[in-house]
Amino acid sequence: MARVNPFQFIQQVRAEVSKVVWPTRRETTVTTGMVFAMAAIAALFFFVVDQVIRLGLTTVLGFFG
């Protein structure tokens, strides 16, 4: 690879950063809300699954205890 001097490197970095499409405040807010909602749904799902497994295990172990 050919070495690029620091000035050219900075110019190239600025050119690439100018191509980035940054999200709007609304897009960021909606995306954040969706992440929290999905995390809450996943937490509820795993809580329910955990309770079902617990109930099953206590029922099965109750027969032998």
MMTF fields as JSON, N, C-alpha, C and O atoms, coordinates in Angstrom:
{
  "mmtfVersion": "1.0.0",
  "mmtfProducer": "UNKNOWN",
  "numBonds": 259,
  "numAtoms": 260,
  "numGroups": 65,
  "numChains": 1,
  "numModels": 1,
  "chainsPerModel": [1],
  "groupsPerChain": [65],
  "chainIdList": ["A"],
  "bondAtomList": [4, 2, 8, 6, 12, 10, 16, 14, 20, 18, 24, 22, 28, 26, 32, 30, 36, 34, 40, 38, 44, 42, 48, 46, 52, 50, 56, 54, 60, 58, 64, 62, 68, 66, 72, 70, 76, 74, 80, 78, 84, 82, 88, 86, 92, 90, 96, 94, 100, 98, 104, 102, 108, 106, 112, 110, 116, 114, 120, 118, 124, 122, 128, 126, 132, 130, 136, 134, 140, 138, 144, 142, 148, 146, 152, 150, 156, 154, 160, 158, 164, 162, 168, 166, 172, 170, 176, 174, 180, 178, 184, 182, 188, 186, 192, 190, 196, 194, 200, 198, 204, 202, 208, 206, 212, 210, 216, 214, 220, 218, 224, 222, 228, 226, 232, 230, 236, 234, 240, 238, 244, 242, 248, 246, 252, 250, 256, 254],
  "bondOrderList": [1, 1, 1, 1, 1, 1, 1, 1, 1, 1, 1, 1, 1, 1, 1, 1, 1, 1, 1, 1, 1, 1, 1, 1, 1, 1, 1, 1, 1, 1, 1, 1, 1, 1, 1, 1, 1, 1, 1, 1, 1, 1, 1, 1, 1, 1, 1, 1, 1, 1, 1, 1, 1, 1, 1, 1, 1, 1, 1, 1, 1, 1, 1, 1],
  "groupList": [{"groupName": "MET", "atomNameList": ["N", "CA", "C", "O"], "elementList": ["N", "C", "C", "O"], "formalChargeList": [0, 0, 0, 0], "bondAtomList": [1, 0, 2, 1, 3, 2], "bondOrderList": [1, 1, 2], "singleLetterCode": "M", "chemCompType": "L-PEPTIDE LINKING"}, {"groupName": "ALA", "atomNameList": ["N", "CA", "C", "O"], "elementList": ["N", "C", "C", "O"], "formalChargeList": [0, 0, 0, 0], "bondAtomList": [1, 0, 2, 1, 3, 2], "bondOrderList": [1, 1, 2], "singleLetterCode": "A", "chemCompType": "L-PEPTIDE LINKING"}, {"groupName": "ARG", "atomNameList": ["N", "CA", "C", "O"], "elementList": ["N", "C", "C", "O"], "formalChargeList": [0, 0, 0, 0], "bondAtomList": [1, 0, 2, 1, 3, 2], "bondOrderList": [1, 1, 2], "singleLetterCode": "R", "chemCompType": "L-PEPTIDE LINKING"}, {"groupName": "VAL", "atomNameList": ["N", "CA", "C", "O"], "elementList": ["N", "C", "C", "O"], "formalChargeList": [0, 0, 0, 0], "bondAtomList": [1, 0, 2, 1, 3, 2], "bondOrderList": [1, 1, 2], "singleLetterCode": "V", "chemCompType": "L-PEPTIDE LINKING"}, {"groupName": "ASN", "atomNameList": ["N", "CA", "C", "O"], "elementList": ["N", "C", "C", "O"], "formalChargeList": [0, 0, 0, 0], "bondAtomList": [1, 0, 2, 1, 3, 2], "bondOrderList": [1, 1, 2], "singleLetterCode": "N", "chemCompType": "L-PEPTIDE LINKING"}, {"groupName": "PRO", "atomNameList": ["N", "CA", "C", "O"], "elementList": ["N", "C", "C", "O"], "formalChargeList": [0, 0, 0, 0], "bondAtomList": [1, 0, 2, 1, 3, 2], "bondOrderList": [1, 1, 2], "singleLetterCode": "P", "chemCompType": "L-PEPTIDE LINKING"}, {"groupName": "PHE", "atomNameList": ["N", "CA", "C", "O"], "elementList": ["N", "C", "C", "O"], "formalChargeList": [0, 0, 0, 0], "bondAtomList": [1, 0, 2, 1, 3, 2], "bondOrderList": [1, 1, 2], "singleLetterCode": "F", "chemCompType": "L-PEPTIDE LINKING"}, {"groupName": "GLN", "atomNameList": ["N", "CA", "C", "O"], "elementList": ["N", "C", "C", "O"], "formalChargeList": [0, 0, 0, 0], "bondAtomList": [1, 0, 2, 1, 3, 2], "bondOrderList": [1, 1, 2], "singleLetterCode": "Q", "chemCompType": "L-PEPTIDE LINKING"}, {"groupName": "ILE", "atomNameList": ["N", "CA", "C", "O"], "elementList": ["N", "C", "C", "O"], "formalChargeList": [0, 0, 0, 0], "bondAtomList": [1, 0, 2, 1, 3, 2], "bondOrderList": [1, 1, 2], "singleLetterCode": "I", "chemCompType": "L-PEPTIDE LINKING"}, {"groupName": "GLU", "atomNameList": ["N", "CA", "C", "O"], "elementList": ["N", "C", "C", "O"], "formalChargeList": [0, 0, 0, 0], "bondAtomList": [1, 0, 2, 1, 3, 2], "bondOrderList": [1, 1, 2], "singleLetterCode": "E", "chemCompType": "L-PEPTIDE LINKING"}, {"groupName": "SER", "atomNameList": ["N", "CA", "C", "O"], "elementList": ["N", "C", "C", "O"], "formalChargeList": [0, 0, 0, 0], "bondAtomList": [1, 0, 2, 1, 3, 2], "bondOrderList": [1, 1, 2], "singleLetterCode": "S", "chemCompType": "L-PEPTIDE LINKING"}, {"groupName": "LYS", "atomNameList": ["N", "CA", "C", "O"], "elementList": ["N", "C", "C", "O"], "formalChargeList": [0, 0, 0, 0], "bondAtomList": [1, 0, 2, 1, 3, 2], "bondOrderList": [1, 1, 2], "singleLetterCode": "K", "chemCompType": "L-PEPTIDE LINKING"}, {"groupName": "TRP", "atomNameList": ["N", "CA", "C", "O"], "elementList": ["N", "C", "C", "O"], "formalChargeList": [0, 0, 0, 0], "bondAtomList": [1, 0, 2, 1, 3, 2], "bondOrderList": [1, 1, 2], "singleLetterCode": "W", "chemCompType": "L-PEPTIDE LINKING"}, {"groupName": "THR", "atomNameList": ["N", "CA", "C", "O"], "elementList": ["N", "C", "C", "O"], "formalChargeList": [0, 0, 0, 0], "bondAtomList": [1, 0, 2, 1, 3, 2], "bondOrderList": [1, 1, 2], "singleLetterCode": "T", "chemCompType": "L-PEPTIDE LINKING"}, {"groupName": "GLY", "atomNameList": ["N", "CA", "C", "O"], "elementList": ["N", "C", "C", "O"], "formalChargeList": [0, 0, 0, 0], "bondAtomList": [1, 0, 2, 1, 3, 2], "bondOrderList": [1, 1, 2], "singleLetterCode": "G", "chemCompType": "PEPTIDE LINKING"}, {"groupName": "LEU", "atomNameList": ["N", "CA", "C", "O"], "elementList": ["N", "C", "C", "O"], "formalChargeList": [0, 0, 0, 0], "bondAtomList": [1, 0, 2, 1, 3, 2], "bondOrderList": [1, 1, 2], "singleLetterCode": "L", "chemCompType": "L-PEPTIDE LINKING"}, {"groupName": "ASP", "atomNameList": ["N", "CA", "C", "O"], "elementList": ["N", "C", "C", "O"], "formalChargeList": [0, 0, 0, 0], "bondAtomList": [1, 0, 2, 1, 3, 2], "bondOrderList": [1, 1, 2], "singleLetterCode": "D", "chemCompType": "L-PEPTIDE LINKING"}],
  "groupTypeList": [0, 1, 2, 3, 4, 5, 6, 7, 6, 8, 7, 7, 3, 2, 1, 9, 3, 10, 11, 3, 3, 12, 5, 13, 2, 2, 9, 13, 13, 3, 13, 13, 14, 0, 3, 6, 1, 0, 1, 1, 8, 1, 1, 15, 6, 6, 6, 3, 3, 16, 7, 3, 8, 2, 15, 14, 15, 13, 13, 3, 15, 14, 6, 6, 14],
  "groupIdList": [1, 2, 3, 4, 5, 6, 7, 8, 9, 10, 11, 12, 13, 14, 15, 16, 17, 18, 19, 20, 21, 22, 23, 24, 25, 26, 27, 28, 29, 30, 31, 32, 33, 34, 35, 36, 37, 38, 39, 40, 41, 42, 43, 44, 45, 46, 47, 48, 49, 50, 51, 52, 53, 54, 55, 56, 57, 58, 59, 60, 61, 62, 63, 64, 65],
  "secStructList": [7, 7, 7, 7, 7, 2, 2, 2, 2, 2, 2, 2, 2, 2, 2, 2, 2, 2, 2, 7, 7, 7, 7, 7, 2, 2, 2, 2, 2, 2, 2, 2, 2, 2, 2, 2, 2, 2, 2, 2, 2, 2, 2, 2, 2, 2, 2, 2, 2, 2, 2, 2, 2, 2, 2, 2, 2, 2, 2, 2, 2, 2, 2, 2, 7],
  "xCoordList": [0.844, 0.0, 0.882, 1.89, 0.465, 1.205, 0.85, -0.299, 1.831, 1.583, 1.02, 1.418, 0.103, -0.521, -0.071, -0.021, 0.255, 0.701, -0.484, -1.63, -0.236, -1.313, -2.337, -3.527, -1.902, -2.841, -3.83, -5.026, -3.351, -4.241, -5.179, -6.356, -4.644, -5.472, -6.636, -7.773, -6.365, -7.418, -8.437, -9.636, -7.99, -8.92, -9.812, -11.015, -9.232, -10.014, -11.019, -12.147, -10.61, -11.522, -12.683, -13.833, -12.406, -13.479, -14.422, -15.634, -13.88, -14.721, -15.65, -16.823, -15.13, -15.951, -17.001, -18.142, -16.625, -17.578, -18.705, -19.839, -18.401, -19.452, -20.47, -21.574, -20.127, -21.051, -22.033, -23.045, -21.736, -22.577, -23.912, -23.968, -24.987, -26.326, -26.707, -26.988, -26.715, -26.999, -28.505, -29.241, -28.98, -30.422, -30.932, -30.203, -32.205, -32.83, -33.151, -33.054, -33.528, -33.892, -35.104, -35.167, -36.055, -37.257, -36.899, -37.393, -36.056, -35.643, -34.923, -35.136, -34.083, -33.356, -34.319, -34.175, -35.299, -36.274, -37.124, -37.356, -37.586, -38.418, -37.611, -38.106, -36.391, -35.548, -35.262, -35.298, -34.982, -34.733, -35.971, -35.875, -37.126, -38.377, -38.614, -39.057, -38.319, -38.483, -37.526, -37.894, -36.306, -35.341, -35.845, -35.782, -36.343, -36.87, -38.095, -38.248, -38.967, -40.165, -39.784, -40.333, -38.857, -38.437, -37.731, -37.886, -36.964, -36.308, -37.354, -37.211, -38.393, -39.455, -40.215, -40.546, -40.493, -41.192, -40.329, -40.836, -39.045, -38.146, -38.07, -38.081, -37.994, -37.937, -39.216, -39.153, -40.356, -41.633, -41.698, -42.13, -41.27, -41.265, -40.408, -40.848, -39.183, -38.301, -38.787, -38.556, -39.453, -40.048, -41.124, -41.175, -41.987, -43.065, -42.487, -42.923, -41.518, -40.897, -40.24, -40.342, -39.577, -38.939, -39.97, -39.739, -41.091, -42.138, -42.743, -43.045, -42.922, -43.466, -42.49, -42.905, -41.212, -40.214, -40.173, -40.076, -40.246, -40.237, -41.439, -41.304, -42.614, -43.818, -43.698, -44.067, -43.177, -43.003, -42.03, -42.29, -40.918, -39.933, -40.458, -40.243, -41.129, -41.658, -42.737, -42.876, -43.508, -44.524, -43.875, -44.264, -42.893, -42.21, -41.461, -41.528, -40.753, -40.017, -40.95, -40.575, -42.162, -43.124, -43.608, -43.982, -43.604, -44.011, -43.008, -43.372, -41.733, -40.687, -40.275, -39.439, -40.854, -40.423, -41.397, -41.142],
  "yCoordList": [-1.19, 0.0, 1.244, 1.33, 2.186, 3.446, 4.288, 4.312, 4.964, 5.838, 7.158, 7.667, 7.704, 8.985, 9.974, 9.653, 11.172, 12.144, 12.576, 12.445, 13.081, 13.409, 14.397, 14.278, 15.358, 16.337, 15.655, 15.943, 14.759, 14.033, 13.125, 12.986, 12.511, 11.635, 12.408, 11.937, 13.583, 14.4, 14.809, 14.809, 15.157, 15.512, 14.316, 14.476, 13.146, 11.961, 11.627, 11.225, 11.793, 11.542, 12.518, 12.115, 13.792, 14.785, 14.48, 14.647, 14.037, 13.689, 12.525, 12.536, 11.524, 10.372, 10.748, 10.29, 11.571, 11.977, 12.809, 12.749, 13.588, 14.401, 13.537, 14.004, 12.29, 11.375, 10.716, 10.158, 10.779, 10.125, 10.844, 12.073, 10.06, 10.623, 10.419, 9.298, 11.499, 11.416, 11.378, 12.056, 10.604, 10.534, 11.832, 12.55, 12.101, 13.281, 12.994, 11.856, 14.034, 13.859, 12.931, 12.09, 13.092, 12.247, 10.781, 9.899, 10.512, 9.139, 8.529, 7.362, 9.307, 8.818, 8.514, 7.501, 9.388, 9.195, 7.952, 7.154, 7.791, 6.629, 5.343, 4.354, 5.354, 4.164, 3.817, 2.645, 4.81, 4.576, 3.997, 3.069, 4.546, 4.021, 2.578, 1.771, 2.249, 0.875, -0.077, -1.209, 0.38, -0.459, -0.732, -1.868, 0.293, 0.085, -0.823, -1.672, -0.651, -1.489, -2.949, -3.845, -3.192, -4.567, -5.189, -6.381, -4.388, -4.899, -5.275, -6.291, -4.469, -4.77, -6.028, -6.856, -6.177, -7.368, -8.611, -9.643, -8.518, -9.656, -10.004, -11.181, -8.996, -9.238, -9.932, -10.869, -9.484, -10.1, -11.544, -12.438, -11.764, -13.119, -14.058, -15.148, -13.633, -14.511, -14.691, -15.743, -13.694, -13.847, -14.926, -15.782, -14.877, -15.867, -17.263, -18.222, -17.38, -18.685, -19.212, -20.4, -18.346, -18.75, -19.243, -20.242, -18.568, -18.981, -20.319, -21.144, -20.54, -21.818, -22.95, -24.012, -22.738, -23.763, -24.028, -25.178, -22.963, -23.125, -23.937, -24.835, -23.625, -24.355, -25.822, -26.712, -26.067, -27.456, -28.218, -29.364, -27.597, -28.271, -28.523, -29.601, -27.565, -27.791, -28.853, -29.596, -28.946, -29.982, -31.368, -32.313, -31.472, -32.756, -33.155, -34.315, -32.229, -32.562, -32.819, -33.519, -32.265, -32.506, -33.944, -34.462, -34.589, -35.993, -36.897, -37.941, -36.489, -37.332, -36.903, -37.553, -35.815, -35.32, -35.459, -35.073],
  "zCoordList": [0.0, 0.0, 0.0, 0.703, -0.806, -0.856, 0.357, 0.798, 0.88, 2.035, 1.55, 0.502, 2.31, 1.995, 3.051, 4.238, 2.613, 3.618, 4.481, 4.052, 5.669, 6.612, 6.046, 6.338, 5.252, 4.696, 3.751, 3.804, 2.891, 1.99, 2.781, 2.447, 3.831, 4.66, 5.266, 5.237, 5.812, 6.425, 5.377, 5.655, 4.182, 3.106, 2.756, 2.554, 2.686, 2.362, 3.456, 3.17, 4.697, 5.819, 5.773, 5.951, 5.539, 5.452, 4.295, 4.426, 3.167, 2.022, 2.363, 1.99, 3.067, 3.438, 4.485, 4.412, 5.449, 6.487, 5.889, 6.362, 4.849, 4.226, 3.491, 3.209, 3.174, 2.505, 3.472, 3.047, 4.768, 5.768, 5.858, 5.909, 5.876, 6.049, 7.512, 7.936, 8.272, 9.699, 9.913, 9.195, 10.883, 11.137, 11.765, 12.449, 11.507, 12.096, 13.566, 14.026, 14.281, 15.691, 15.809, 16.706, 14.905, 14.935, 14.685, 15.387, 13.704, 13.42, 14.62, 14.95, 15.262, 16.431, 17.573, 18.258, 17.778, 18.846, 18.588, 19.497, 17.349, 17.017, 17.16, 17.701, 16.685, 16.782, 18.24, 18.615, 19.053, 20.477, 21.149, 21.952, 20.82, 21.369, 20.975, 21.792, 19.727, 19.27, 19.99, 20.306, 20.246, 20.968, 22.382, 22.854, 23.056, 24.409, 24.392, 25.269, 23.404, 23.307, 23.068, 23.709, 22.157, 21.875, 23.082, 23.346, 23.808, 25.016, 26.069, 26.75, 26.202, 27.165, 26.753, 27.602, 25.467, 24.984, 25.21, 25.65, 24.917, 25.136, 26.62, 26.982, 27.474, 28.917, 29.392, 30.189, 28.914, 29.288, 28.791, 29.519, 27.555, 26.991, 27.836, 28.2, 28.146, 28.918, 30.35, 30.947, 30.913, 32.24, 32.22, 33.103, 31.199, 31.091, 30.874, 31.511, 29.985, 29.736, 31.013, 31.317, 31.749, 33.0, 34.002, 34.684, 34.1, 35.035, 34.639, 35.501, 33.333, 32.865, 33.176, 33.64, 32.928, 33.234, 34.732, 35.16, 35.529, 36.992, 37.45, 38.281, 36.913, 37.285, 36.892, 37.659, 35.691, 35.25, 36.126, 36.492, 36.463, 37.308, 38.721, 39.274, 39.295, 40.652, 40.638, 41.609, 39.556, 39.465, 39.331, 40.017, 38.449, 38.262, 39.529, 39.936, 40.158, 41.378, 42.55, 43.49, 42.513, 43.579, 43.6, 44.653, 42.445, 42.397, 43.094, 43.637, 43.076, 43.651, 45.056, 45.683, 45.549, 46.842, 47.88, 49.021]
}
